[in-house]
Amino acid sequence: MKQSAHADLGVAPADDQLLIDLGLVDAPIEQTFDNLTSLARRVVDAPVALISIVQPRHDRQYFKSHLGLPETVAAARQTPLSHSFCQYVRATDAPLSVDDSRQHPVLRYNGAVKDINVISYLGMPIHLPDGTPIGALCVIDDKPRNWSPEDHQVLQQIAICANEQIALKNAARLAQQAEEQATAAARAREDFLAHVAHEIRTPLNGIIGAVDLISTQLTDNPDSDDWPELLVTVEASAKGLIRILNDTLDISKIDAGHLQLEVLPFSPQRALSDVLTLYRASAEAKAVDLSFSCPPEAERQLRLGDVFRLRQILTNLISNALKFTENGFVEVILDIKGDLLEVSVLDSGCGMTPSQLSTIFNPYQQADISVARRKGGTGLGLSIVQKLVKIMSGTITAKSTPDVGSAFTVTLPMPKAPASATEGEPLPTPCKPLAHTKVLVADDCASNRLVLGKQLETLGASVTHAEDGTEALTKAQDGNFDMLFLDIHMPGMSGEDVAQTLRAEMERCLRPRKMALVAVTGNTMPHQQQAYLQAGFDHCLSKPLTRADLLSFCETRA
């Protein structure tokens, strides 16, 4: 088949970096491709055979394989496109057959005719795996030839082999990339786990040390004035552990698509003020000026949105700003732009390089791991922020300059609430919401059992304890309890087993239906808690529990 050389050269060229990555240009000779050109030259009985990669941006054709070229051309392994027939094969993505280039109306002027003695030419296109033409596998003769259909067919088959070899190289490249990415991800997870282990040990040390001192003082100095300070240490350390756990669970919930938003009327000005209140003491201790500004209308308006997640976003951003600012300022700016809420957190901290800035939203990573070790944190905060902002249909931008500071801006669609809307306030809770309530607490962990029992007693409950599921079932069947708080993972009968047995008895009218079954578990993922409800529980409470959590639970049941 003959092809006109008046080819349209507007076909988009292949990505040059990909050609380099595949080793098709500026790379050593490969025997596999030389075998193909050797086969082509021998079968077609031509003195020259080439695999030519055409790069229009560089005005060259590069010879991945060449057999039979003059030494000067072979040594360079390339020619300018003024000396290329293969450029037309790439441009048209079709075979090109030339019996005598000296008689061709266009190719007769090509430099290859005079300088390399390309008289007859037969070329087949070769491609990247995505089908992009990148050049030609061709045979050349220094005398006129009438290329036969058999010549076309055999060269086409060899070109297919070249395409398959390129596809194999690409598969190897992708496999190597995947391996490198997996290695990097594994390394990031290992660093994250090591870092979190350190973060967990720090508050645990505070808890264990404070409890040890309390235990000693109970014996040696029961009237000591150190109690309040030690208890504050225990509480602060425990909250630190919860923060680490919540970060880890939140990233899992978000990635699994299990995070639900709760849209309610709220005051943006109050929400931000509440968050800043949490950090006033930390800022003062570091002599950092923590300020907040907002337009007058923001002080009066209610907006519709998930205020809990907004606070979570701001908590992470402000905490980060304070963490990396040793002196100077942290400024929080609230702005209202129609239905959009815009919050900026600016600081005069250590700042970040462009390279560090490009990875700050990656989970398990922090801009500077050495600084992270000194400052603390899981490395999940900004990743959580970015994911929350995306779920809330918003945007986040980050700018930073080393030794100058950073600026994060979050924009969220939060329309103005109707004029009739009022910001929800928690209902007053009676001091003893569980007065006259008989409760059974079952947990194989004695400390958990003791603490939960004492918490329930402060709410007025009459508490009975069980050490495992079997004892819990026996006591529940023998007693007349209003509520059962069951740990899920207990030896023998699990909490689920107990709940299923009691629920079956209720269904058969062997037991009053008024008894509420409450799962108390560290399994907090939505699908896990849904499974517990399906197993027969009425409610699920997540460990660790505070008295405030139990009060909130009582409100929900009221």
C-alpha positions as CSV (number, residue, x, y, z in Angstrom):
1,M,0.0,0.0,0.0
2,K,1.4,3.4,-1.0
3,Q,0.8,6.4,1.3
4,S,1.1,10.0,0.2
5,A,3.8,11.8,2.1
6,H,1.8,15.0,2.1
7,A,0.9,14.1,5.7
8,D,-0.9,16.3,8.2
9,L,1.7,16.7,11.0
10,G,-0.8,18.0,13.5
11,V,-1.2,14.7,15.4
12,A,-0.4,15.3,19.1
13,P,3.1,13.9,20.0
14,A,3.6,11.5,22.8
15,D,4.7,12.8,26.2
16,D,8.5,13.1,26.1
17,Q,8.9,12.1,29.8
18,L,7.0,8.9,29.2
19,L,9.2,8.0,26.3
20,I,12.2,8.5,28.6
21,D,10.6,6.5,31.4
22,L,10.0,3.6,29.0
23,G,13.6,3.7,27.8
24,L,12.6,4.4,24.2
25,V,14.7,7.5,23.8
26,D,18.1,8.5,25.2
27,A,18.6,5.0,26.5
28,P,20.9,2.1,25.8
29,I,20.4,-0.3,22.9
30,E,18.2,-3.3,23.8
31,Q,18.7,-6.7,22.3
32,T,14.9,-7.3,22.2
33,F,14.4,-4.5,19.7
34,D,17.6,-5.3,17.8
35,N,16.2,-8.8,17.3
36,L,13.1,-7.3,15.7
37,T,15.0,-5.1,13.3
38,S,17.3,-8.0,12.5
39,L,14.3,-10.2,11.7
40,A,12.8,-7.4,9.5
41,R,16.0,-6.9,7.5
42,R,16.5,-10.6,7.0
43,V,12.9,-11.5,6.0
44,V,12.3,-8.5,3.7
45,D,15.9,-8.7,2.4
46,A,16.7,-5.0,3.0
47,P,20.1,-3.5,3.9
48,V,18.7,-1.2,6.6
49,A,16.1,-1.7,9.3
50,L,15.2,0.8,12.0
51,I,12.9,1.4,15.0
52,S,12.5,5.2,15.0
53,I,10.9,7.3,17.7
54,V,9.8,10.6,16.4
55,Q,9.9,13.7,18.7
56,P,8.5,16.7,16.9
57,R,9.1,19.0,19.9
58,H,12.8,18.2,19.6
59,D,12.9,18.1,15.8
60,R,14.4,14.7,15.7
61,Q,13.9,11.0,15.2
62,Y,15.7,8.8,17.7
63,F,16.8,5.3,16.7
64,K,15.9,2.8,19.4
65,S,17.3,0.1,17.1
66,H,19.3,0.5,13.9
67,L,20.9,-2.0,11.6
68,G,22.8,-1.1,8.4
69,L,22.9,2.7,8.8
70,P,26.1,4.6,7.7
71,E,28.5,4.8,10.7
72,T,28.2,8.5,11.1
73,V,24.4,8.3,11.5
74,A,24.5,5.2,13.5
75,A,26.9,6.8,16.0
76,A,24.6,9.7,16.6
77,R,21.5,7.5,16.9
78,Q,19.3,10.3,15.6
79,T,18.7,12.7,12.7
80,P,16.7,15.9,12.4
81,L,13.2,15.6,11.0
82,S,14.5,17.1,7.7
83,H,16.1,13.7,7.2
84,S,13.1,11.6,8.4
85,F,10.5,9.5,6.5
86,C,9.2,8.0,9.7
87,Q,7.7,11.3,10.8
88,Y,5.0,10.8,8.2
89,V,4.2,7.4,9.5
90,R,3.7,8.8,13.0
91,A,1.7,11.8,11.8
92,T,-0.7,9.7,9.8
93,D,-0.7,6.6,12.0
94,A,-0.6,4.5,8.8
95,P,1.9,2.6,6.7
96,L,4.1,4.5,4.3
97,S,5.4,2.8,1.1
98,V,7.9,4.5,-1.2
99,D,9.3,2.7,-4.2
100,D,11.6,5.4,-5.4
101,S,11.9,8.6,-3.3
102,R,13.7,10.4,-6.1
103,Q,10.5,10.3,-8.0
104,H,8.3,11.4,-5.1
105,P,6.9,14.9,-5.4
106,V,7.6,15.7,-1.7
107,L,10.2,13.2,-0.4
108,R,12.6,13.9,-3.2
109,Y,13.6,17.0,-1.3
110,N,14.1,15.2,2.0
111,G,17.7,15.3,3.3
112,A,17.7,11.5,3.9
113,V,17.6,10.9,0.1
114,K,20.9,12.6,-0.6
115,D,22.7,12.2,2.7
116,I,21.7,8.7,3.8
117,N,20.8,7.3,0.3
118,V,17.2,6.4,1.3
119,I,15.8,5.4,-2.1
120,S,13.0,3.0,-1.2
121,Y,11.2,2.9,2.2
122,L,8.5,0.8,3.9
123,G,7.4,1.8,7.4
124,M,4.7,0.6,9.8
125,P,3.5,2.7,12.8
126,I,4.4,1.7,16.4
127,H,2.4,2.8,19.4
128,L,2.3,3.4,23.1
129,P,-0.1,1.1,25.0
130,D,-2.8,3.8,24.8
131,G,-2.6,3.8,21.0
132,T,-0.6,7.0,20.6
133,P,1.6,6.7,17.5
134,I,5.3,7.4,18.4
135,G,7.2,6.4,15.3
136,A,7.9,3.6,12.9
137,L,9.5,0.2,12.4
138,C,10.9,0.5,8.8
139,V,13.1,-1.1,6.2
140,I,15.2,0.9,3.8
141,D,17.0,0.1,0.5
142,D,19.5,2.2,-1.5
143,K,17.9,1.2,-4.7
144,P,14.3,1.4,-6.1
145,R,12.0,-1.5,-4.9
146,N,8.4,-2.5,-5.5
147,W,7.4,-3.6,-2.0
148,S,5.2,-6.7,-2.2
149,P,2.0,-7.4,-0.2
150,E,4.0,-10.0,1.6
151,D,6.6,-7.4,2.6
152,H,3.8,-5.2,4.0
153,Q,2.3,-8.2,5.9
154,V,5.5,-9.4,7.5
155,L,6.6,-5.9,8.5
156,Q,3.1,-5.3,10.0
157,Q,3.5,-8.4,12.2
158,I,6.9,-7.4,13.4
159,A,5.6,-3.9,14.2
160,I,2.9,-5.6,16.3
161,C,5.7,-7.4,18.2
162,A,7.4,-4.1,18.8
163,N,4.1,-2.7,20.2
164,E,3.8,-5.7,22.5
165,Q,7.4,-5.2,23.7
166,I,6.6,-1.5,24.5
167,A,3.5,-2.6,26.3
168,L,5.6,-5.0,28.4
169,K,8.0,-2.2,29.3
170,N,5.1,0.0,30.3
171,A,3.6,-2.8,32.5
172,A,7.0,-3.2,34.2
173,R,7.2,0.6,34.7
174,L,3.7,0.7,36.3
175,A,4.5,-2.3,38.5
176,Q,7.7,-0.6,39.7
177,Q,5.7,2.6,40.3
178,A,3.1,0.7,42.3
179,E,5.9,-1.0,44.3
180,E,7.5,2.3,45.1
181,Q,4.2,3.8,46.1
182,A,3.4,0.8,48.2
183,T,6.8,1.0,49.9
184,A,6.4,4.7,50.5
185,A,2.9,4.2,51.9
186,A,4.1,1.4,54.1
187,R,7.0,3.6,55.3
188,A,4.5,6.4,56.0
189,R,2.3,4.0,58.0
190,E,5.2,2.7,60.0
191,D,6.3,6.3,60.8
192,F,2.8,7.1,61.7
193,L,2.4,4.1,64.0
194,A,5.7,4.8,65.7
195,H,4.7,8.4,66.1
196,V,1.3,7.6,67.5
197,A,2.8,5.0,69.8
198,H,5.0,7.8,71.2
199,E,2.0,10.1,71.4
200,I,0.0,7.5,73.3
201,R,2.8,6.7,75.7
202,T,3.1,10.4,76.7
203,P,-0.4,10.8,78.2
204,L,-0.3,7.3,79.5
205,N,2.8,8.2,81.4
206,G,0.9,11.2,82.9
207,I,-2.0,9.0,83.8
208,I,0.0,6.2,85.3
209,G,2.3,8.5,87.2
210,A,-0.5,10.6,88.6
211,V,-2.5,7.5,89.6
212,D,0.6,6.1,91.3
213,L,1.1,9.4,93.2
214,I,-2.6,9.4,94.2
215,S,-2.3,5.8,95.4
216,T,0.8,6.6,97.5
217,Q,-0.8,9.7,99.0
218,L,-3.9,7.7,100.0
219,T,-1.6,5.7,102.2
220,D,1.1,8.2,103.2
221,N,-0.5,11.6,103.1
222,P,-4.3,11.5,102.7
223,D,-4.6,15.3,103.5
224,S,-2.2,16.4,100.7
225,D,-3.1,19.5,98.7
226,D,-1.8,17.9,95.5
227,W,-5.0,16.1,94.7
228,P,-6.6,18.7,92.4
229,E,-3.5,19.1,90.3
230,L,-3.0,15.3,90.0
231,L,-6.6,14.8,89.0
232,V,-6.3,17.6,86.4
233,T,-3.2,15.8,85.0
234,V,-5.2,12.5,84.7
235,E,-8.1,14.3,83.0
236,A,-5.9,16.2,80.5
237,S,-3.8,13.1,79.7
238,A,-7.0,11.0,79.1
239,K,-8.4,13.7,76.8
240,G,-5.1,13.6,74.9
241,L,-5.6,9.8,74.3
242,I,-9.2,10.4,73.2
243,R,-8.0,13.0,70.7
244,I,-5.5,10.6,69.2
245,L,-8.1,7.9,69.0
246,N,-10.7,10.2,67.5
247,D,-8.3,11.4,64.8
248,T,-7.6,7.8,63.8
249,L,-11.3,6.8,63.7
250,D,-12.4,9.9,61.9
251,I,-10.0,9.3,59.0
252,S,-11.3,5.7,58.7
253,K,-15.0,6.9,58.8
254,I,-14.4,9.5,56.2
255,D,-12.5,7.2,53.9
256,A,-15.2,4.6,54.2
257,G,-18.0,7.1,53.5
258,H,-19.7,6.6,56.8
259,L,-19.5,10.2,58.1
260,Q,-22.9,11.8,58.4
261,L,-23.5,15.6,58.5
262,E,-26.1,17.1,60.9
263,V,-27.4,20.4,59.5
264,L,-28.8,22.7,62.2
265,P,-29.0,26.5,62.8
266,F,-26.0,27.9,64.6
267,S,-24.1,31.1,65.3
268,P,-20.8,31.2,63.4
269,Q,-19.5,33.9,65.7
270,R,-20.3,31.8,68.8
271,A,-18.9,28.6,67.3
272,L,-15.5,30.3,66.6
273,S,-15.4,32.0,69.9
274,D,-16.0,28.7,71.7
275,V,-13.1,27.1,69.9
276,L,-10.8,30.0,70.6
277,T,-11.7,29.8,74.3
278,L,-10.1,26.3,74.3
279,Y,-6.8,27.7,73.2
280,R,-6.6,31.0,75.2
281,A,-4.5,29.5,78.0
282,S,-2.1,27.7,75.5
283,A,-1.6,30.9,73.6
284,E,-0.9,33.0,76.7
285,A,1.5,30.4,78.0
286,K,3.6,30.8,74.8
287,A,3.1,34.6,74.7
288,V,1.3,34.2,71.3
289,D,-1.4,36.8,70.5
290,L,-4.5,34.8,69.6
291,S,-7.1,37.1,68.0
292,F,-10.5,36.8,66.3
293,S,-12.3,39.2,64.1
294,C,-15.6,39.0,62.2
295,P,-18.0,41.5,60.5
296,P,-20.9,42.9,62.6
297,E,-23.5,40.9,60.7
298,A,-21.8,37.6,61.6
299,E,-22.5,38.4,65.3
300,R,-26.2,38.5,64.7
301,Q,-26.8,35.8,62.0
302,L,-27.6,32.2,62.3
303,R,-26.4,29.9,59.6
304,L,-27.3,26.3,58.5
305,G,-24.6,23.7,58.7
306,D,-22.9,21.1,60.8
307,V,-21.4,23.1,63.6
308,F,-19.7,20.1,65.2
309,R,-17.7,19.5,62.0
310,L,-17.0,23.2,61.6
311,R,-15.6,23.3,65.2
312,Q,-13.5,20.2,64.3
313,I,-12.0,21.9,61.3
314,L,-11.2,25.0,63.3
315,T,-9.8,23.1,66.2
316,N,-7.3,21.4,63.9
317,L,-6.3,24.5,62.1
318,I,-5.9,26.7,65.3
319,S,-4.2,23.9,67.1
320,N,-1.7,23.5,64.3
321,A,-1.1,27.2,64.1
322,L,-0.3,27.5,67.8
323,K,1.8,24.3,67.7
324,F,4.2,25.8,65.1
325,T,4.2,29.4,66.3
326,E,6.7,30.1,69.1
327,N,6.0,33.8,69.3
328,G,4.1,36.4,67.4
329,F,0.4,35.9,66.5
330,V,-2.4,33.5,65.4
331,E,-5.3,35.3,63.9
332,V,-8.7,33.9,63.0
333,I,-10.8,35.9,60.6
334,L,-14.5,35.1,59.9
335,D,-16.1,36.5,56.8
336,I,-19.6,36.2,55.3
337,K,-20.0,36.2,51.5
338,G,-23.6,35.5,50.6
339,D,-24.3,31.9,51.3
340,L,-20.6,31.2,51.9
341,L,-18.8,31.2,55.2
342,E,-15.1,31.9,54.9
343,V,-12.7,31.3,57.8
344,S,-9.0,32.1,57.6
345,V,-6.3,31.1,60.2
346,L,-3.1,33.1,59.9
347,D,0.1,32.6,61.9
348,S,3.6,34.0,62.2
349,G,5.1,30.5,62.8
350,C,7.9,28.6,61.2
351,G,6.2,28.3,57.8
352,M,6.8,25.6,55.2
353,T,8.7,25.2,52.0
354,P,6.7,24.5,48.7
355,S,7.8,20.9,49.0
356,Q,6.4,20.5,52.5
357,L,3.3,22.4,51.6
358,S,2.5,20.0,48.8
359,T,2.2,17.0,51.2
360,I,0.5,18.5,54.3
361,F,-2.9,17.1,53.4
362,N,-1.6,13.6,53.0
363,P,-2.6,11.3,55.8
364,Y,0.1,9.9,58.1
365,Q,2.4,12.7,57.1
366,Q,3.6,16.0,58.7
367,A,5.6,18.7,56.9
368,D,8.7,18.0,59.1
369,I,8.8,14.8,61.1
370,S,11.5,16.1,63.4
371,V,9.4,19.1,64.3
372,A,6.4,16.8,64.6
373,R,8.2,14.7,67.2
374,R,8.8,17.8,69.3
375,K,5.4,19.3,68.8
376,G,3.2,16.2,68.9
377,G,0.1,15.2,67.0
378,T,-0.9,12.3,64.8
379,G,-0.3,13.8,61.4
380,L,-3.9,13.2,60.5
381,G,-5.4,16.6,61.4
382,L,-5.0,18.4,58.1
383,S,-6.0,15.4,56.2
384,I,-9.2,15.2,58.2
385,V,-9.7,18.9,57.6
386,Q,-9.4,18.6,53.9
387,K,-11.7,15.5,53.7
388,L,-14.3,17.2,56.0
389,V,-14.2,20.3,53.8
390,K,-14.8,18.2,50.7
391,I,-17.7,16.4,52.3
392,M,-19.2,19.7,53.2
393,S,-18.9,20.8,49.5
394,G,-16.3,23.5,50.5
395,T,-12.7,24.4,49.6
396,I,-9.5,24.8,51.5
397,T,-6.4,26.7,50.4
398,A,-3.0,26.9,52.1
399,K,-0.1,29.4,51.6
400,S,3.1,29.4,53.5
401,T,6.5,31.0,53.6
402,P,9.5,29.6,55.6
403,D,10.2,31.7,58.7
404,V,7.3,34.0,57.9
405,G,4.2,32.0,58.6
406,S,1.2,30.2,57.1
407,A,-2.4,31.0,56.1
408,F,-5.2,28.5,55.7
409,T,-8.6,29.6,54.3
410,V,-11.7,27.4,54.4
411,T,-14.8,28.3,52.4
412,L,-18.0,26.4,53.2
413,P,-21.6,26.8,51.8
414,M,-23.7,27.6,54.9
415,P,-26.8,29.5,53.9
416,K,-28.5,31.9,56.2
417,A,-31.0,30.2,58.5
418,P,-34.7,31.2,58.3
419,A,-35.7,34.2,60.5
420,S,-37.8,31.9,62.7
421,A,-34.9,29.5,63.4
422,T,-33.3,29.5,66.9
423,E,-30.0,28.1,67.9
424,G,-30.5,24.9,69.8
425,E,-29.6,24.9,73.5
426,P,-29.2,21.7,75.5
427,L,-32.2,20.9,77.7
428,P,-31.6,21.1,81.5
429,T,-30.9,17.6,82.8
430,P,-32.3,16.5,86.1
431,C,-29.5,15.9,88.7
432,K,-30.6,12.2,89.1
433,P,-32.1,11.2,85.7
434,L,-31.7,7.5,86.7
435,A,-33.3,7.7,90.1
436,H,-35.3,4.6,90.9
437,T,-33.7,2.8,88.0
438,K,-32.3,-0.7,88.4
439,V,-29.2,-1.2,86.3
440,L,-27.0,-4.2,85.5
441,V,-23.4,-3.5,84.4
442,A,-21.5,-6.4,82.7
443,D,-17.9,-6.1,81.8
444,D,-15.0,-8.5,82.3
445,C,-12.7,-5.6,83.0
446,A,-13.0,-4.8,86.7
447,S,-11.8,-1.2,86.3
448,N,-14.3,-0.5,83.5
449,R,-17.1,-2.1,85.5
450,L,-16.2,-0.1,88.6
451,V,-16.0,3.3,86.8
452,L,-19.2,2.8,84.8
453,G,-21.1,1.6,87.9
454,K,-20.0,4.7,89.9
455,Q,-20.9,7.0,87.1
456,L,-24.4,5.5,86.9
457,E,-24.8,5.8,90.7
458,T,-24.1,9.5,90.5
459,L,-27.1,9.7,88.2
460,G,-29.3,8.0,90.7
461,A,-29.2,4.4,89.4
462,S,-29.1,1.3,91.6
463,V,-26.3,-0.8,90.1
464,T,-25.6,-4.5,90.1
465,H,-22.4,-5.9,88.6
466,A,-21.6,-9.0,86.5
467,E,-18.1,-10.2,85.5
468,D,-18.9,-11.9,82.3
469,G,-21.7,-12.7,79.8
470,T,-22.9,-15.8,81.5
471,E,-23.3,-14.1,84.9
472,A,-25.0,-11.2,83.2
473,L,-27.6,-13.5,81.6
474,T,-28.2,-15.3,84.9
475,K,-28.7,-12.1,86.8
476,A,-30.8,-10.5,84.1
477,Q,-33.1,-13.5,84.1
478,D,-33.3,-13.6,87.9
479,G,-33.6,-9.8,88.5
480,N,-36.0,-7.2,87.4
481,F,-33.7,-4.7,85.8
482,D,-34.7,-1.6,83.9
483,M,-31.4,-1.3,81.9
484,L,-28.5,-3.6,81.1
485,F,-25.1,-2.1,80.1
486,L,-23.2,-4.9,78.3
487,D,-19.6,-4.9,77.1
488,I,-19.4,-6.6,73.7
489,H,-16.3,-8.6,74.1
490,M,-16.6,-10.8,77.1
491,P,-15.3,-14.4,77.6
492,G,-17.9,-17.1,77.3
493,M,-21.0,-15.4,76.2
494,S,-20.4,-12.1,74.5
495,G,-22.6,-9.0,74.9
496,E,-24.2,-9.8,71.6
497,D,-25.0,-13.4,72.8
498,V,-26.6,-12.0,76.0
499,A,-28.7,-9.4,74.0
500,Q,-29.9,-12.0,71.5
501,T,-31.0,-14.4,74.2
502,L,-32.8,-11.8,76.2
503,R,-34.4,-10.3,73.1
504,A,-35.7,-13.7,72.1
505,E,-37.2,-14.2,75.5
506,M,-38.9,-10.8,75.2
507,E,-40.3,-11.8,71.8
508,R,-41.7,-15.0,73.4
509,C,-43.2,-12.9,76.2
510,L,-41.0,-14.6,78.7
511,R,-39.6,-11.3,79.9
512,P,-40.9,-7.7,80.2
513,R,-40.2,-5.6,77.2
514,K,-39.3,-2.6,79.3
515,M,-35.7,-3.7,79.9
516,A,-33.4,-1.6,77.8
517,L,-30.3,-3.2,76.4
518,V,-27.3,-0.9,75.9
519,A,-24.1,-2.0,74.2
520,V,-20.9,-0.4,75.6
521,T,-18.1,-0.9,73.1
522,G,-14.9,0.4,71.7
523,N,-16.1,-0.5,68.2
524,T,-17.4,2.8,67.0
525,M,-17.7,2.3,63.2
526,P,-21.3,2.9,62.0
527,H,-21.6,-0.6,60.4
528,Q,-20.5,-2.2,63.7
529,Q,-23.0,-0.3,65.8
530,Q,-25.7,-1.0,63.3
531,A,-24.9,-4.7,63.7
532,Y,-25.3,-4.4,67.4
533,L,-28.7,-2.8,67.0
534,Q,-29.7,-5.6,64.7
535,A,-28.5,-8.2,67.3
536,G,-31.1,-6.9,69.8
537,F,-29.6,-3.8,71.5
538,D,-31.7,-0.7,71.9
539,H,-28.7,1.7,72.1
540,C,-24.9,1.8,71.5
541,L,-22.5,3.8,73.6
542,S,-18.9,4.2,72.7
543,K,-16.0,3.8,75.1
544,P,-14.6,5.7,76.9
545,L,-17.7,7.1,78.6
546,T,-17.9,10.3,80.6
547,R,-20.7,11.3,83.0
548,A,-21.6,13.9,80.3
549,D,-22.0,11.1,77.8
550,L,-24.3,9.3,80.1
551,L,-26.3,12.5,80.8
552,S,-26.7,13.0,77.0
553,F,-27.8,9.4,76.7
554,C,-30.5,9.9,79.4
555,E,-31.7,13.0,77.4
556,T,-32.0,10.9,74.3
557,R,-34.1,8.3,76.1
558,A,-36.3,10.8,77.8
